[in-house]
Amino acid sequence: MQCRPGCGACCISPSISSFIPGMPAGKPAGQRCVNLTQDHRCGIFGHPERPQVCSAFSADFAVCGNSREDAIRLLDWLEGATAATA
């Protein structure tokens, strides 16, 4: 599956604990990455400073569904299901 143009769900829903340019401490779940453009594209795609976790992400129906809304819902669910509890 190819990434859905203009989706950006993977840049919003999951938490990222590693350094992101402009977000040195990473980002919490549900917060938009500062590198996500207005048209929901990664502004650092293909750049060496892009986090490894982002580069390793592959679009798949299981996490992206049929639409941007599905992707946000599925990724939100996965984030909650895998979050560490205090």
C-alpha positions as CSV (number, residue, x, y, z in Angstrom):
1,M,0.0,0.0,0.0
2,Q,1.2,3.5,-0.8
3,C,0.8,6.4,1.6
4,R,-2.4,8.3,1.0
5,P,-1.6,11.8,-0.3
6,G,-2.7,14.5,2.2
7,C,-3.3,12.0,5.1
8,G,-0.7,12.8,7.7
9,A,-2.3,10.6,10.3
10,C,1.0,9.0,11.2
11,C,2.4,12.5,11.9
12,I,-0.4,13.3,14.4
13,S,-1.8,10.2,16.2
14,P,1.3,8.3,17.5
15,S,3.7,9.6,20.1
16,I,7.3,9.8,19.0
17,S,9.9,9.7,21.8
18,S,13.0,10.4,19.6
19,F,14.4,13.8,18.4
20,I,12.4,15.4,15.7
21,P,13.7,18.6,14.0
22,G,11.8,21.4,15.8
23,M,10.7,19.0,18.5
24,P,13.8,17.9,20.3
25,A,11.9,16.0,23.0
26,G,9.7,14.2,20.4
27,K,6.0,14.6,20.4
28,P,3.0,13.3,22.4
29,A,0.2,11.3,20.9
30,G,-2.4,13.4,19.2
31,Q,-0.1,16.4,18.6
32,R,0.7,17.5,15.1
33,C,4.4,17.2,14.2
34,V,5.8,20.7,13.4
35,N,7.2,19.3,10.1
36,L,3.7,18.3,8.8
37,T,2.8,20.8,6.1
38,Q,-0.6,22.4,5.7
39,D,-1.4,19.8,3.0
40,H,-0.6,17.0,5.4
41,R,2.8,16.0,3.9
42,C,6.1,15.4,5.7
43,G,8.3,18.5,5.3
44,I,11.4,16.4,6.1
45,F,10.6,13.4,4.0
46,G,13.8,12.0,2.6
47,H,16.0,14.2,4.8
48,P,18.7,12.5,7.0
49,E,17.4,14.2,10.2
50,R,14.0,12.5,9.8
51,P,13.5,10.2,12.7
52,Q,14.2,6.5,12.1
53,V,10.7,5.6,13.5
54,C,9.1,7.7,10.8
55,S,11.4,6.4,8.0
56,A,10.6,2.8,9.0
57,F,6.8,3.3,9.0
58,S,5.1,1.6,6.1
59,A,1.5,2.3,5.1
60,D,-0.6,-0.8,5.5
61,F,-4.4,-1.3,5.4
62,A,-4.3,-2.6,9.0
63,V,-3.2,0.8,10.3
64,C,-4.3,3.1,7.5
65,G,-7.7,1.7,6.6
66,N,-9.7,3.2,3.7
67,S,-9.4,6.9,4.5
68,R,-7.6,9.5,6.6
69,E,-10.3,9.2,9.2
70,D,-9.8,5.5,9.4
71,A,-6.0,6.0,9.8
72,I,-6.5,8.5,12.6
73,R,-8.9,6.2,14.4
74,L,-6.7,3.1,13.9
75,L,-3.5,4.8,14.9
76,D,-5.2,6.4,17.9
77,W,-6.4,2.9,19.0
78,L,-2.9,1.4,18.5
79,E,-1.3,4.2,20.5
80,G,-3.7,3.7,23.4
81,A,-3.3,-0.1,23.3
82,T,0.5,0.1,23.4
83,A,0.9,3.1,25.8
84,A,2.7,2.4,29.0
85,T,0.5,2.8,32.1
86,A,1.8,4.6,35.1
